[in-house]
Amino acid sequence: MKRVNSCVKDEEHVLEELETEGERQLKSLLQHQLDTSVSIEECVSKKKSFAPGTMYKPFGKEVAGTMTLSQFQTLHEKDQETASLRELGLNETEILIWKSHVSGEKRTKLRATPEAIQKRLEDIKERISERQRILCLPQRFSKSKQLTRREMEIEKSLFQGTDRHSFLKALYYQDEPPKKNKGDPMNNLESFYHETIMKKRLEEFQLLRGEPFPSHSLASAASVSDSGTAESPSLLQDKGKQAAQGKGPSLHVAKVIDFPPEQCWTGPKKLKQPIEFIPEDEIQRNRLSEEEIRNIPMFSSYNPGEPNKVLYLKNLSPRVKERDLISLFARFQEKKGPLIQFQMMTGRMRGQAFITFPNKDIAWQALHQINGYKLYGKILVIEFAKSRKQQSAAQCAPLIASATDGRAEINGS
């Protein structure tokens, strides 16, 4: 009987390893720990609060000798009460005043006016109530990250039933929202703000991908300018410098924007590791022309689109990382020009990416040199991101079903 080998040898079937929020937070803490670019002023500016010290008196001298169990328990309870009052920062006189107030006994040794004693009692009550409030607060790691309800639901749905690194759950938490009055109209302000921002970002992303969305929201989408250039309004301008070390050309600083599944995009980050460029002769040997790309049934209707400075990449292998894109496209980086932006998509939109160049001429050159390159066994298909005018025309034109090929044709008015 022959044995069947069930191992998958095809590189295309390699699944993308999902990263938990705890692993992501632990990685950020490690990067912060290894960061050596911190100045002394930044370290001194960080405020650290410590609990005040208290005096410890061992429990033993009072119970020396012979006594019954009930007497020992009574002394032990009194000692615990005194120790808890001592932890509040009370001295021996204040402890004596508080015990006299609680028990109702009158101490002849305390020679003070009733007003002064009452004032000190009120101060002691405030300390006790403040300590009770602090003890009721949840105990968390100082560097733990607060997640929203939606982010926590995504985390639980992705990793439900798995105990992989369960100890990392201490690095994130979901804070309970404060109670508000039901009749207050400000209660819905935060949810309305988040819905508006997320809706706008989703429309911007759909506009970049060339996907249709409702016509009433066209006015609020502002991802691509009228000059045919596609830009994200939420991307922060980050300054970087280039450097060359070692043998061969390499890029030490690149601008990369991540797209996690729970949100459209985040701020830019920098890759400072040296990356070797893929030689041009190797790219020319392992790439397909536009006609060869159209011969593939999946891309029979391939059209590069109208030139602009944003390129849309699709059909990426799950193994493709930011370093791979940088090794291909960073050769077009100008010495004194702005940094090229690499926007990798993840989650349901993985396998796609956006690259923003300083101008459309450089983007056109990159498309004609890299388009059709076989990266990790899959053909890299590149198009120009659609501009706002093209998307508006596509939305306003009526769709007529074609009987020949079953596709929708755009009939201009």
C-alpha positions, 0 to 999 in steps of 0.5 A: 500500500502506497503512502500519500504525502499530504504536504503542500509544496505550492508556495501560493498556499502559504497562509498569512500568520495572524498576529494577536494584539498581545504579540503586536503590543509586545513587539512594540515594547521590544522596539521601544526597549531597543531604541537607542535614539532616546535623549536624556531629556526625554528620559528625565521628562517621564514622570514616575509615581511610587507608593509612599513607604510605610513603617512595618512593626512585626507582630510578635511582642504583643503575643509573647507568653501564654494566651488562648486562641480567642485572645490571639485572634483579637490581637491579630485583628487589631494589629491588621487594622493598625497596619492598614491605617499605617499604610494610609500614611497616618502616624501613631497619634492619628491612629489613636484618634481614629480608633477612639472615634470608631470605638466611641471611647474618650481618651484623657491623654489627648489634650486637644480642642474638639474642633481640631480633633474633628478636623483631623477626623475629616482628614483621616476619612478623606484618606480612607475614602481615597484609598478605597477608590484606588483599591477599586481601580482595575489592576493593569500593566503600566504599558497595556493598550486600551482597545475599543469594543470593536477591536476587542470583538475582532481579537476574540473572533480571530483567536477564540478557542486558542491558548497561544500566548495567553499570558500576553492578554495582560498587554491590552484591555477594554475599558468600561465606558463611563455611565451617562445620562440617557437624555443627554444628546452628547452621548451619540456624538462620539459614535457619530464621529467614528461612523463618519470618519470610518465611512469617509475612509472606506469611500476613499479606499474604494475610490482608490481601488476603483470600486463603486459606492453610493453617489451621494457620498461622492462629495465627501470622498477626497482621496484623489485630486482633480489633477489625476493624483491619488493621495490619502488625507490621513497620511502624515508627512514624515521626514527621512534620510537615505544612506548606503552601507555595505556592498551594492545599492540598498535603502535604509529609510522607507515610508511604509503604511500598514492597513490592519483589518480593523481599520483602513490605515494608520500612520507611517512607520520607517524601515531602517534595515538595509534592503538589497535591490533586485537587479534589473536584468533579473526583473526583465527575465522574469516578467510578462508583457501587457499582451502576455498578461491579457492572455491570462483569463483572469486579466483578459481585460487588463488596462493600465489606466490613466497615468498618475503618481499612484500605482495599484498592485494586485495579485500579490502572494501572501508571502510578499512583505514590505521589504519585497516591494521596497527592493523592487520600487525603491530604485526610483527614489530620488535623492532629494525628493520626497519618500516613496510611500508603500501601503500594504493591505491586510485582512480581507484586502490582502494581496493588494498594495498602493505605492505613491511616487513623487510624480506621474512620470516616475510612476509610469516608468516604474509600471513599465519596468516592474509590471508582470514580474513574477514575485513568489510564483505569482504575476505582479499586476500593476495599474494606475489608481483611478482619479476622482474624475474617472470615478465620478464619470463611472458613477454618473454613467448608466450601466447597460448589460451586454448580452454578448459577454455578460459584462456591464458596459458604461454608456456615456451621456 
